[in-house]
Amino acid sequence: MFVLYGCAFLSFILSFIFFKLNKKDLGNTLITIALFLNPFGYDLVVYWINSITKDYWMTISIMYMLAGFFFALFMYFYNINPIYAFRYHSTKTRNHIKRKLKRK
């Protein structure tokens, strides 16, 4: 199992390096491999946290907080403002629906 973690970590590191070198195709391939290998350890993490907390709902809450934390890190590192992104996509969707309704 640790081999999978090592391969996922190595793929993450290499994808970061290739993105910095503007080799996006190779970077995308490596990040895809890393994201595929990473969830294989999810069951071990849940088991480990559950053995510490002895409570299923606390374990699931911790896992959701971890997911939210990593999602927030993603938005931070890619300079994504969630308010502007939501406003942009909701306006774009609203305009698309208006155009569809006008055609009918």
Helices and strands as residue ranges (DSSP letters): H 2-20, H 24-37, G 38-41, H 42-53, H 56-77, H 82-103
